[in-house]
């Protein structure tokens, strides 16, 4: 490639030779599989939200997902080209901006299924918490990394205070699943940054106590936990999800042949993993889980020799968030966790989710840019300039 030789000093040239190509390939493969999954779930959603009308466009949600892919993939690639300094600036500025939007949600947001989490825009529902996740993780990494230069800085306390503010706003919506995800990723980053064992134990006790208070004071939380632990109340969603897996067996009913999926609520979003189970089988579900694991492991292997604390904490946090969100969604579909209302990364249908994940993965690709053949060259240094 003449225009992308190792001597090419352009932004595109430096990006091409420093990007983690195996990681990018895995992500693009996941996105492609997501389009196939939404194609299987699209008729279900189209007919459900049109009142069972069988004359609606069955591919409506597939077309929307393709639109988000066409917008999200270029966004991801553009963010992955950012040098370190700009990655930090984008994350910190974005955290402030979407935190303001999160404050505004109770006043200007729209209610869907009993929760107020979205801000209506022309042709699009924006969910600030989705965009805030990756930006908060990188901002937290920036704060915690400062401790390595000056242990007297109260950056751990500042990052925890930011977590508390975000958690309070999410609980108000209510969105306990996202709250737990924010808290889990922050805890992982704090542990990696050297948080003491005593503090870890204290926060764990605080989290358990908080769950108890939520169970006693929130009907929403109590119902979800009772449905999961006791099997009481309305278990329609998870029962239908399990029916899909049973109908699919090991090899699936075949593309477009699933019938149980038409009884499944939120087939295109929260329960798309069940649709995959019915149409493509348990083996396909297992391979999809392995793909998520491969993406996380690839990032962690890249960080084994990382010496920059900010890069280590930010990339590890983004990888943990990505893998944990996928694990939670799959566990809910398999009745291993209470329903969380959390999407399957890059597979579930949704504009906010896909674009936010694109930003997060773009930041992750930007942070892991390196090439062993260019370690001593000015191009590698420029790609990772702080």
Number of C-alpha atoms within 10 A of each C-alpha: 5 7 11 15 12 15 12 15 15 12 14 13 16 26 23 18 23 24 20 21 13 11 21 17 12 16 20 14 13 19 19 15 15 24 20 16 24 28 23 29 33 25 23 26 24 22 18 18 10 12 9 13 11 12 9 14 15 18 18 15 22 23 16 16 24 17 12 19 21 11 15 21 21 13 17 22 19 15 22 25 24 23 21 20 11 15 23 22 14 17 23 18 13 18 23 15 14 20 21 12 20 23 15 14 24 18 10 14 20 15 14 9 5 10 14 20 26 23 20 14 8 6 6 12 16 20 22 24 26 19 24 23 21 30 28 29 27 30 25 29 28 21 19 29 23 18 17 14 10 10 11 9 14 13 19 19 12 14 20 16 12 14 18 15 12 21 20 14 21 23 15 14 18 19 22 20 17 21 19 17 19 23 17 16 23 22 18 16 25 22 15 15 20 12 15 10 10 9 11 14 11 10 13 13 12 12 14 11 12 12 16 14 12 16 17 11 11 12 11 14 20 16 16 20 17 15 17 19 11 8 11 12 11 12 13 11 18 22 14 20 27 19 18 29 26 17 18 26 16 17 15 23 19 14 14 13 14 21 16 21 30 18 16 26 19 18 28 30 22 22 29 30 28 32 30 30 30 34 28 25 23 20 15 17 21 12 11 17 15 12 16 21 17 16 20 20 16 16 21 17 10 17 17 9 9 14 9 12 19 25 22 24 27 28 28 25 27 27 25 22 23 23 20 19 19 20 17 22 26 23 16 22 28 18 15 12 16 22 22 18 17 21 23 25 24 27 25 27 30 19 20 19 24 26 21 25 23 29 23 29 26 25 30 27 25 29 26 22 24 22 17 9 11 15 12 10 10 12 24 20 15 14 22 19 13 13
